[in-house]
Structure formats: C-alpha cells, structure tokens
Amino acid sequence: MSRTATVTGWCSAVGGLAWTAACLVHNSQPAGCIDEGCVGHAMRNSSAADSALFAIAGVLLAASCAGLLVLARAVRPLGRVGAAAAVAGGLGLALLAGAEVMSVVDGNWGGMPGLVVPGVLALAVGLVLVAAVVLRSRVLPPALSALVLATALLLPFANEQTSRVLLAVPFGLVWLATGAFLVAGAASRRAARAA
C-alpha cells in the first residue's frame, strides 16, 4: 500500500498545484458574462495555458481519487457510497472535458452551461462522496478529510466567467496538502521498515 499511497500522493500534489495555477491563470483573462448578460458580450475564453493546466489537473485528480478509494478499500469495504463516488466523479470529469473541447471548438457556444453546470455539480458530489469514504476509513487525518469535503462543497459556487473562479483555489490547495501528507507518510513508513 505504500506504493499506492506514494503514487496517489504525487498525483494529488501535482494535480492540486495544476488546479490552483489553472484557476489563477483563467482569472487573469478578461471577465466574461453570465446568462442574460451574454447578449452583446463575449464569454471568457480559455487560454492554451489554463486549458492545459485544467486537463493535467483533471487527469491527476481523477487518479488521486481512484488511489484514495483503493487506500480506503484496504481499510474497509467501500460499499454503495464508494461506487457512487466513482460514478459521480467520472461523470463530472467527462462533462467538464466535453465543455473544454467545446470551448476550443466554439468559445461562445450557447450550450456551454449545459455541460459545465451539471459537470461541476457531479464532480462536487463525487468529491464529497470520496471525502466521506476517506473520512470513514481514516486514510487521511479527520481535519484534512473535512477540508477536502468543505472545499469540494465550494466548487458549485465557482464560476469560470468571473472572479468567482477563485472559489475553486482552496480545493486545489487542499489537494496539494493531501498529496504532501500521503507522500510524507509513505516515506516515513519506508524509513521505519528499513530501520
């Protein structure tokens, strides 16, 4: 399990860092519009940098969620909550990936909210469920699990068209901290075995 914890930790750390950087880069773009405000006003487009950072973050955070579920399963069965976490998180990532593809094809596509809103909600539900499974299994300290849960609950309030995208930054920072905890814990277990 030490190897799983190490890989999960590095995926969490790098994914959290990429997520945080992507939010900051995206926020540096001119503000876009929301709903009725879009008449005669362009939506905020993604730059190549934030698109690449969000893609990296998405892949690595999906891998870290899978790793956390594997670590939790080693402690106790995942049950329906674990299965629901995997399904909701996977659906959310798929919808957000579709939105990212559409932003490249047509940055002003009117159907974007139809992908982004349910994608963010599904991802948030998946992350909340992963946090619940991790909290129950004690893979992470309770305080860190609670922070994962709290920051995942902030995600539906973020909006990539305005500075509210910065509400997603705490989530990235907590995932970075989660990664650091897992990598440090795996390293100390290896050192203890070698002694």
DRENDRENBA-70578 format. One record per atom (N, C-alpha, C): residue number from 1; residue in one letter; atom name; x, y, z. Coordinates in steps of 0.02 Angstrom, whole numbers, plus 50000, padded with zeros to 5 digits. Layout:
N
NUM, a, CA, X, Y, Z
...
This chain:
195
1, m, N, 50040, 49940, 50000
1, m, CA, 50000, 50000, 50000
1, m, C, 50042, 50063, 50000
2, s, N, 50106, 50057, 50020
2, s, CA, 50149, 50116, 50022
2, s, C, 50158, 50144, 49952
3, r, N, 50165, 50100, 49903
3, r, CA, 50172, 50122, 49833
3, r, C, 50109, 50158, 49810
4, t, N, 50051, 50130, 49826
4, t, CA, 49987, 50162, 49808
4, t, C, 49982, 50231, 49840
5, a, N, 50001, 50236, 49904
5, a, CA, 49999, 50300, 49939
5, a, C, 50047, 50350, 49907
6, t, N, 50106, 50327, 49887
6, t, CA, 50154, 50372, 49856
6, t, C, 50128, 50398, 49789
7, v, N, 50104, 50353, 49746
7, v, CA, 50078, 50374, 49680
7, v, C, 50018, 50419, 49688
8, t, N, 49973, 50400, 49734
8, t, CA, 49914, 50442, 49747
8, t, C, 49935, 50511, 49773
9, g, N, 49984, 50511, 49817
9, g, CA, 50009, 50574, 49844
9, g, C, 50038, 50620, 49791
10, w, N, 50079, 50593, 49748
10, w, CA, 50108, 50634, 49695
10, w, C, 50055, 50658, 49646
11, c, N, 50007, 50616, 49630
11, c, CA, 49952, 50637, 49586
11, c, C, 49912, 50693, 49619
12, s, N, 49899, 50687, 49684
12, s, CA, 49861, 50738, 49720
12, s, C, 49900, 50803, 49723
13, a, N, 49964, 50799, 49738
13, a, CA, 50005, 50860, 49746
13, a, C, 50011, 50897, 49679
14, v, N, 50031, 50861, 49627
14, v, CA, 50040, 50894, 49562
14, v, C, 49972, 50916, 49534
15, g, N, 49921, 50874, 49542
15, g, CA, 49854, 50893, 49518
15, g, C, 49827, 50953, 49554
16, g, N, 49836, 50956, 49620
16, g, CA, 49813, 51014, 49658
16, g, C, 49850, 51078, 49638
17, l, N, 49915, 51072, 49626
17, l, CA, 49955, 51129, 49605
17, l, C, 49932, 51153, 49535
18, a, N, 49921, 51105, 49489
18, a, CA, 49898, 51123, 49422
18, a, C, 49829, 51155, 49425
19, w, N, 49784, 51129, 49468
19, w, CA, 49717, 51156, 49475
19, w, C, 49720, 51229, 49499
20, t, N, 49761, 51241, 49551
20, t, CA, 49767, 51308, 49579
20, t, C, 49795, 51356, 49527
21, a, N, 49848, 51335, 49492
21, a, CA, 49878, 51377, 49440
21, a, C, 49828, 51391, 49384
22, a, N, 49790, 51340, 49364
22, a, CA, 49740, 51349, 49311
22, a, C, 49688, 51401, 49330
23, c, N, 49664, 51398, 49392
23, c, CA, 49615, 51447, 49415
23, c, C, 49643, 51518, 49414
24, l, N, 49706, 51526, 49436
24, l, CA, 49737, 51592, 49437
24, l, C, 49749, 51618, 49366
25, v, N, 49772, 51574, 49321
25, v, CA, 49783, 51594, 49252
25, v, C, 49717, 51612, 49219
26, h, N, 49665, 51571, 49230
26, h, CA, 49600, 51584, 49200
26, h, C, 49571, 51650, 49225
27, n, N, 49581, 51665, 49288
27, n, CA, 49556, 51727, 49316
27, n, C, 49590, 51789, 49287
28, s, N, 49650, 51780, 49260
28, s, CA, 49686, 51836, 49231
28, s, C, 49657, 51857, 49163
29, q, N, 49614, 51815, 49133
29, q, CA, 49581, 51832, 49070
29, q, C, 49527, 51884, 49082
30, p, N, 49508, 51922, 49030
30, p, CA, 49453, 51970, 49039
30, p, C, 49389, 51934, 49062
31, a, N, 49351, 51967, 49106
31, a, CA, 49290, 51936, 49132
31, a, C, 49241, 51923, 49075
32, g, N, 49203, 51869, 49084
32, g, CA, 49153, 51851, 49034
32, g, C, 49084, 51872, 49057
33, c, N, 49034, 51835, 49034
33, c, CA, 48965, 51853, 49050
33, c, C, 48929, 51792, 49078
34, i, N, 48872, 51805, 49110
34, i, CA, 48831, 51752, 49138
34, i, C, 48759, 51763, 49116
35, d, N, 48726, 51711, 49093
35, d, CA, 48655, 51711, 49074
35, d, C, 48636, 51770, 49030
36, e, N, 48589, 51812, 49054
36, e, CA, 48562, 51867, 49014
36, e, C, 48616, 51918, 48996
37, g, N, 48668, 51921, 49036
37, g, CA, 48722, 51969, 49024
37, g, C, 48763, 51953, 48962
38, c, N, 48750, 51895, 48931
38, c, CA, 48789, 51874, 48873
38, c, C, 48765, 51905, 48808
39, v, N, 48707, 51940, 48809
39, v, CA, 48683, 51972, 48749
39, v, C, 48730, 52030, 48733
40, g, N, 48764, 52024, 48678
40, g, CA, 48811, 52076, 48656
40, g, C, 48877, 52076, 48694
41, h, N, 48889, 52025, 48735
41, h, CA, 48951, 52023, 48773
41, h, C, 48981, 51953, 48765
42, a, N, 49046, 51949, 48753
42, a, CA, 49078, 51885, 48741
42, a, C, 49091, 51848, 48807
43, m, N, 49088, 51782, 48803
43, m, CA, 49105, 51740, 48861
43, m, C, 49181, 51739, 48868
44, r, N, 49205, 51725, 48929
44, r, CA, 49276, 51719, 48941
44, r, C, 49300, 51655, 48909
45, n, N, 49349, 51660, 48866
45, n, CA, 49378, 51601, 48834
45, n, C, 49436, 51574, 48875
46, s, N, 49450, 51511, 48866
46, s, CA, 49508, 51480, 48898
46, s, C, 49569, 51494, 48856
47, s, N, 49625, 51505, 48889
47, s, CA, 49689, 51511, 48854
47, s, C, 49719, 51441, 48847
48, a, N, 49769, 51436, 48806
48, a, CA, 49803, 51371, 48798
48, a, C, 49833, 51349, 48864
49, a, N, 49858, 51397, 48904
49, a, CA, 49890, 51380, 48968
49, a, C, 49840, 51353, 49017
50, d, N, 49783, 51388, 49027
50, d, CA, 49736, 51362, 49077
50, d, C, 49702, 51299, 49054
51, s, N, 49691, 51291, 48988
51, s, CA, 49663, 51229, 48962
51, s, C, 49709, 51170, 48977
52, a, N, 49774, 51180, 48964
52, a, CA, 49822, 51126, 48978
52, a, C, 49826, 51111, 49052
53, l, N, 49827, 51163, 49094
53, l, CA, 49831, 51153, 49166
53, l, C, 49769, 51118, 49193
54, f, N, 49709, 51137, 49169
54, f, CA, 49648, 51104, 49192
54, f, C, 49646, 51031, 49168
55, a, N, 49672, 51018, 49108
55, a, CA, 49673, 50949, 49083
55, a, C, 49720, 50906, 49126
56, i, N, 49779, 50932, 49141
56, i, CA, 49826, 50896, 49184
56, i, C, 49796, 50885, 49253
57, a, N, 49766, 50938, 49280
57, a, CA, 49735, 50933, 49347
57, a, C, 49679, 50881, 49347
58, g, N, 49638, 50881, 49295
58, g, CA, 49582, 50833, 49292
58, g, C, 49605, 50761, 49292
59, v, N, 49655, 50747, 49250
59, v, CA, 49681, 50678, 49247
59, v, C, 49713, 50657, 49313
60, l, N, 49754, 50701, 49341
60, l, CA, 49789, 50684, 49403
60, l, C, 49742, 50681, 49463
61, l, N, 49692, 50724, 49466
61, l, CA, 49645, 50722, 49522
61, l, C, 49600, 50660, 49516
62, a, N, 49583, 50640, 49455
62, a, CA, 49545, 50578, 49446
62, a, C, 49587, 50519, 49470
63, a, N, 49651, 50519, 49453
63, a, CA, 49695, 50465, 49476
63, a, C, 49702, 50466, 49552
64, s, N, 49707, 50526, 49582
64, s, CA, 49714, 50529, 49655
64, s, C, 49650, 50507, 49690
65, c, N, 49592, 50524, 49661
65, c, CA, 49529, 50500, 49691
65, c, C, 49525, 50424, 49688
66, a, N, 49545, 50395, 49631
66, a, CA, 49545, 50323, 49624
66, a, C, 49593, 50292, 49675
67, g, N, 49652, 50323, 49683
67, g, CA, 49700, 50298, 49732
67, g, C, 49674, 50303, 49803
68, l, N, 49640, 50358, 49819
68, l, CA, 49611, 50364, 49887
68, l, C, 49558, 50311, 49899
69, l, N, 49519, 50296, 49848
69, l, CA, 49468, 50243, 49855
69, l, C, 49501, 50175, 49865
70, v, N, 49557, 50162, 49830
70, v, CA, 49594, 50099, 49839
70, v, C, 49622, 50095, 49910
71, l, N, 49650, 50151, 49934
71, l, CA, 49677, 50152, 50002
71, l, C, 49621, 50142, 50054
72, a, N, 49564, 50173, 50042
72, a, CA, 49507, 50165, 50088
72, a, C, 49481, 50094, 50087
73, r, N, 49480, 50063, 50027
73, r, CA, 49455, 49994, 50022
73, r, C, 49500, 49945, 50059
74, a, N, 49564, 49961, 50065
74, a, CA, 49609, 49918, 50103
74, a, C, 49591, 49917, 50177
75, v, N, 49558, 49971, 50201
75, v, CA, 49540, 49976, 50271
75, v, C, 49471, 49945, 50284
76, r, N, 49423, 49960, 50239
76, r, CA, 49355, 49934, 50246
76, r, C, 49321, 49935, 50178
77, p, N, 49269, 49895, 50168
77, p, CA, 49234, 49895, 50103
77, p, C, 49206, 49964, 50086
78, l, N, 49206, 49980, 50022
78, l, CA, 49183, 50046, 50001
78, l, C, 49107, 50051, 50002
79, g, N, 49073, 49997, 49984
79, g, CA, 49000, 49997, 49983
79, g, C, 48972, 50042, 49928
80, r, N, 48909, 50059, 49936
80, r, CA, 48875, 50098, 49885
80, r, C, 48901, 50169, 49881
81, v, N, 48923, 50196, 49937
81, v, CA, 48949, 50265, 49937
81, v, C, 49012, 50269, 49893
82, g, N, 49056, 50221, 49898
82, g, CA, 49116, 50220, 49856
82, g, C, 49099, 50213, 49783
83, a, N, 49052, 50169, 49766
83, a, CA, 49031, 50160, 49696
83, a, C, 49000, 50225, 49670
84, a, N, 48957, 50256, 49710
84, a, CA, 48925, 50319, 49690
84, a, C, 48978, 50374, 49680
85, a, N, 49029, 50375, 49723
85, a, CA, 49083, 50424, 49716
85, a, C, 49118, 50416, 49649
86, a, N, 49133, 50354, 49630
86, a, CA, 49168, 50342, 49567
86, a, C, 49124, 50362, 49507
87, v, N, 49060, 50345, 49510
87, v, CA, 49015, 50360, 49454
87, v, C, 49006, 50436, 49448
88, a, N, 48991, 50470, 49503
88, a, CA, 48978, 50542, 49501
88, a, C, 49041, 50580, 49479
89, g, N, 49099, 50561, 49508
89, g, CA, 49161, 50595, 49489
89, g, C, 49178, 50584, 49416
90, g, N, 49170, 50523, 49392
90, g, CA, 49184, 50508, 49322
90, g, C, 49138, 50546, 49275
91, l, N, 49073, 50549, 49292
91, l, CA, 49026, 50587, 49251
91, l, C, 49043, 50661, 49250
92, g, N, 49060, 50688, 49308
92, g, CA, 49079, 50759, 49312
92, g, C, 49139, 50775, 49269
93, l, N, 49191, 50732, 49274
93, l, CA, 49251, 50744, 49233
93, l, C, 49236, 50737, 49158
94, a, N, 49193, 50690, 49140
94, a, CA, 49176, 50682, 49069
94, a, C, 49139, 50743, 49043
95, l, N, 49092, 50770, 49082
95, l, CA, 49055, 50829, 49060
95, l, C, 49101, 50890, 49055
96, l, N, 49146, 50898, 49104
96, l, CA, 49192, 50955, 49102
96, l, C, 49242, 50948, 49045
97, a, N, 49263, 50887, 49029
97, a, CA, 49307, 50876, 48972
97, a, C, 49271, 50894, 48907
98, g, N, 49207, 50876, 48903
98, g, CA, 49167, 50896, 48845
98, g, C, 49161, 50971, 48839
99, a, N, 49153, 51006, 48895
99, a, CA, 49149, 51079, 48895
99, a, C, 49215, 51109, 48872
100, e, N, 49271, 51079, 48893
100, e, CA, 49336, 51104, 48873
100, e, C, 49346, 51096, 48798
101, v, N, 49325, 51039, 48771
101, v, CA, 49330, 51028, 48699
101, v, C, 49288, 51079, 48662
102, m, N, 49227, 51091, 48686
102, m, CA, 49183, 51139, 48653
102, m, C, 49210, 51210, 48658
103, s, N, 49246, 51227, 48712
103, s, CA, 49274, 51294, 48718
103, s, C, 49328, 51306, 48665
104, v, N, 49362, 51252, 48646
104, v, CA, 49413, 51257, 48593
104, v, C, 49379, 51262, 48525
105, v, N, 49326, 51223, 48515
105, v, CA, 49290, 51223, 48451
105, v, C, 49252, 51289, 48441
106, d, N, 49214, 51310, 48492
106, d, CA, 49175, 51371, 48488
106, d, C, 49169, 51402, 48557
107, g, N, 49210, 51451, 48572
107, g, CA, 49211, 51481, 48638
107, g, C, 49147, 51514, 48659
108, n, N, 49104, 51532, 48612
108, n, CA, 49040, 51565, 48627
108, n, C, 48981, 51519, 48617
109, w, N, 48992, 51454, 48618
109, w, CA, 48937, 51406, 48608
109, w, C, 48886, 51414, 48664
110, g, N, 48824, 51422, 48646
110, g, CA, 48770, 51436, 48694
110, g, C, 48754, 51377, 48740
111, g, N, 48772, 51317, 48721
111, g, CA, 48756, 51259, 48762
111, g, C, 48807, 51244, 48816
112, m, N, 48857, 51287, 48823
112, m, CA, 48911, 51275, 48872
112, m, C, 48884, 51265, 48943
113, p, N, 48836, 51305, 48967
113, p, CA, 48810, 51293, 49035
113, p, C, 48780, 51224, 49044
114, g, N, 48754, 51196, 48989
114, g, CA, 48725, 51129, 48993
114, g, C, 48777, 51074, 49007
115, l, N, 48840, 51089, 48994
115, l, CA, 48894, 51042, 49010
115, l, C, 48928, 51062, 49075
116, v, N, 48941, 51126, 49084
116, v, CA, 48980, 51149, 49141
116, v, C, 48941, 51141, 49207
117, v, N, 48879, 51164, 49208
117, v, CA, 48841, 51163, 49271
117, v, C, 48832, 51091, 49297
118, p, N, 48805, 51045, 49257
118, p, CA, 48799, 50976, 49283
118, p, C, 48867, 50943, 49295
119, g, N, 48918, 50963, 49255
119, g, CA, 48985, 50935, 49265
119, g, C, 49014, 50954, 49332
120, v, N, 49008, 51019, 49349
120, v, CA, 49034, 51042, 49413
120, v, C, 48995, 51011, 49471
121, l, N, 48928, 51007, 49463
121, l, CA, 48887, 50977, 49516
121, l, C, 48904, 50903, 49526
122, a, N, 48910, 50866, 49471
122, a, CA, 48927, 50794, 49477
122, a, C, 48996, 50785, 49506
123, l, N, 49044, 50827, 49485
123, l, CA, 49111, 50822, 49512
123, l, C, 49111, 50838, 49587
124, a, N, 49074, 50889, 49606
124, a, CA, 49070, 50907, 49677
124, a, C, 49039, 50851, 49718
125, v, N, 48986, 50820, 49692
125, v, CA, 48955, 50764, 49727
125, v, C, 49004, 50706, 49733
126, g, N, 49039, 50691, 49678
126, g, CA, 49089, 50637, 49680
126, g, C, 49143, 50650, 49731
127, l, N, 49167, 50712, 49733
127, l, CA, 49220, 50730, 49780
127, l, C, 49196, 50728, 49852
128, v, N, 49134, 50750, 49863
128, v, CA, 49106, 50747, 49931
128, v, C, 49100, 50674, 49953
129, l, N, 49079, 50631, 49907
129, l, CA, 49073, 50559, 49924
129, l, C, 49141, 50527, 49935
130, v, N, 49191, 50546, 49895
130, v, CA, 49260, 50521, 49907
130, v, C, 49283, 50544, 49975
131, a, N, 49271, 50607, 49992
131, a, CA, 49291, 50633, 50057
131, a, C, 49256, 50595, 50113
132, a, N, 49192, 50578, 50103
132, a, CA, 49155, 50540, 50154
132, a, C, 49185, 50471, 50164
133, v, N, 49202, 50438, 50108
133, v, CA, 49233, 50371, 50112
133, v, C, 49300, 50375, 50147
134, v, N, 49340, 50426, 50129
134, v, CA, 49407, 50434, 50158
134, v, C, 49402, 50451, 50232
135, l, N, 49354, 50493, 50249
135, l, CA, 49344, 50511, 50320
135, l, C, 49325, 50450, 50361
136, r, N, 49280, 50410, 50333
136, r, CA, 49256, 50350, 50368
136, r, C, 49312, 50299, 50377
137, s, N, 49357, 50294, 50327
137, s, CA, 49410, 50244, 50331
137, s, C, 49473, 50269, 50366
138, r, N, 49476, 50334, 50380
138, r, CA, 49534, 50365, 50414
138, r, C, 49599, 50359, 50374
139, v, N, 49593, 50362, 50307
139, v, CA, 49653, 50362, 50264
139, v, C, 49691, 50428, 50274
140, l, N, 49654, 50481, 50285
140, l, CA, 49683, 50547, 50298
140, l, C, 49663, 50568, 50368
141, p, N, 49699, 50614, 50399
141, p, CA, 49677, 50640, 50464
141, p, C, 49607, 50671, 50457
142, p, N, 49566, 50666, 50508
142, p, CA, 49498, 50693, 50503
142, p, C, 49495, 50766, 50482
143, a, N, 49541, 50807, 50506
143, a, CA, 49540, 50879, 50488
143, a, C, 49552, 50888, 50414
144, l, N, 49599, 50850, 50385
144, l, CA, 49613, 50856, 50314
144, l, C, 49555, 50830, 50273
145, s, N, 49525, 50774, 50294
145, s, CA, 49465, 50748, 50260
145, s, C, 49409, 50799, 50261
146, a, N, 49400, 50833, 50318
146, a, CA, 49348, 50884, 50324
146, a, C, 49362, 50943, 50278
147, l, N, 49426, 50961, 50269
147, l, CA, 49443, 51015, 50223
147, l, C, 49430, 50994, 50150
148, v, N, 49444, 50931, 50133
148, v, CA, 49428, 50907, 50066
148, v, C, 49352, 50914, 50055
149, l, N, 49314, 50893, 50104
149, l, CA, 49241, 50897, 50099
149, l, C, 49218, 50970, 50093
150, a, N, 49243, 51014, 50135
150, a, CA, 49222, 51084, 50135
150, a, C, 49239, 51119, 50069
151, t, N, 49299, 51107, 50044
151, t, CA, 49319, 51141, 49982
151, t, C, 49283, 51112, 49922
152, a, N, 49266, 51048, 49924
152, a, CA, 49226, 51019, 49869
152, a, C, 49156, 51050, 49868
153, l, N, 49130, 51067, 49927
153, l, CA, 49064, 51099, 49930
153, l, C, 49066, 51170, 49903
154, l, N, 49125, 51201, 49900
154, l, CA, 49132, 51268, 49871
154, l, C, 49129, 51267, 49794
155, l, N, 49147, 51211, 49764
155, l, CA, 49154, 51209, 49691
155, l, C, 49091, 51230, 49653
156, p, N, 49031, 51210, 49673
156, p, CA, 48972, 51233, 49634
156, p, C, 48963, 51309, 49634
157, f, N, 48993, 51344, 49680
157, f, CA, 48986, 51416, 49684
157, f, C, 49038, 51453, 49641
158, a, N, 49088, 51417, 49617
158, a, CA, 49138, 51447, 49573
158, a, C, 49108, 51457, 49504
159, n, N, 49131, 51508, 49469
159, n, CA, 49107, 51521, 49401
159, n, C, 49167, 51544, 49360
160, e, N, 49180, 51507, 49306
160, e, CA, 49240, 51521, 49267
160, e, C, 49235, 51586, 49227
161, q, N, 49176, 51617, 49224
161, q, CA, 49168, 51679, 49187
161, q, C, 49186, 51741, 49227
162, t, N, 49190, 51734, 49293
162, t, CA, 49203, 51791, 49337
162, t, C, 49259, 51774, 49385
163, s, N, 49274, 51820, 49430
163, s, CA, 49325, 51807, 49481
163, s, C, 49302, 51754, 49531
164, r, N, 49239, 51732, 49527
164, r, CA, 49217, 51677, 49570
164, r, C, 49252, 51612, 49553
165, v, N, 49291, 51610, 49499
165, v, CA, 49331, 51551, 49485
165, v, C, 49382, 51540, 49541
166, l, N, 49398, 51594, 49577
166, l, CA, 49446, 51589, 49633
166, l, C, 49418, 51549, 49691
167, l, N, 49352, 51537, 49693
167, l, CA, 49323, 51494, 49745
167, l, C, 49346, 51422, 49738
168, a, N, 49374, 51405, 49680
168, a, CA, 49400, 51337, 49668
168, a, C, 49472, 51330, 49692
169, v, N, 49505, 51386, 49707
169, v, CA, 49576, 51383, 49728
169, v, C, 49585, 51344, 49794
170, p, N, 49543, 51354, 49845
170, p, CA, 49553, 51316, 49907
170, p, C, 49552, 51240, 49896
171, f, N, 49510, 51218, 49849
171, f, CA, 49507, 51147, 49832
171, f, C, 49575, 51123, 49808
172, g, N, 49606, 51161, 49763
172, g, CA, 49672, 51142, 49737
172, g, C, 49725, 51141, 49791
173, l, N, 49723, 51189, 49836
173, l, CA, 49771, 51192, 49891
173, l, C, 49763, 51134, 49939
174, v, N, 49701, 51114, 49953
174, v, CA, 49689, 51057, 49998
174, v, C, 49712, 50993, 49965
175, w, N, 49702, 50986, 49899
175, w, CA, 49727, 50926, 49865
175, w, C, 49803, 50925, 49865
176, l, N, 49833, 50982, 49859
176, l, CA, 49906, 50986, 49864
176, l, C, 49929, 50963, 49933
177, a, N, 49894, 50986, 49986
177, a, CA, 49910, 50965, 50054
177, a, C, 49898, 50891, 50065
178, t, N, 49845, 50865, 50034
178, t, CA, 49831, 50793, 50038
178, t, C, 49888, 50753, 50008
179, g, N, 49912, 50775, 49951
179, g, CA, 49968, 50742, 49919
179, g, C, 50030, 50743, 49962
180, a, N, 50045, 50801, 49991
180, a, CA, 50104, 50807, 50033
180, a, C, 50099, 50760, 50093
181, f, N, 50039, 50755, 50123
181, f, CA, 50029, 50710, 50180
181, f, C, 50041, 50638, 50160
182, l, N, 50013, 50617, 50103
182, l, CA, 50020, 50547, 50081
182, l, C, 50092, 50530, 50064
183, v, N, 50126, 50575, 50029
183, v, CA, 50197, 50562, 50010
183, v, C, 50240, 50559, 50073
184, a, N, 50231, 50606, 50119
184, a, CA, 50271, 50606, 50180
184, a, C, 50257, 50544, 50222
185, g, N, 50194, 50524, 50227
185, g, CA, 50176, 50464, 50265
185, g, C, 50206, 50401, 50235
186, a, N, 50203, 50396, 50169
186, a, CA, 50233, 50337, 50136
186, a, C, 50308, 50336, 50146
187, a, N, 50340, 50394, 50142
187, a, CA, 50413, 50396, 50152
187, a, C, 50432, 50377, 50223
188, s, N, 50393, 50399, 50272
188, s, CA, 50410, 50382, 50342
188, s, C, 50398, 50308, 50355
189, r, N, 50348, 50278, 50323
189, r, CA, 50337, 50206, 50331
189, r, C, 50393, 50166, 50300
190, r, N, 50419, 50189, 50242
190, r, CA, 50476, 50154, 50210
190, r, C, 50537, 50160, 50254
191, a, N, 50548, 50219, 50284
191, a, CA, 50607, 50229, 50328
191, a, C, 50602, 50185, 50389
192, a, N, 50541, 50177, 50417
192, a, CA, 50532, 50136, 50476
192, a, C, 50545, 50063, 50461
193, r, N, 50524, 50041, 50401
193, r, CA, 50537, 49970, 50382
193, r, C, 50611, 49958, 50371
194, a, N, 50646, 50008, 50344
194, a, CA, 50718, 50000, 50330
194, a, C, 50760, 50001, 50393
195, a, N, 50734, 50032, 50447
195, a, CA, 50773, 50037, 50509
195, a, C, 50776, 49972, 50548
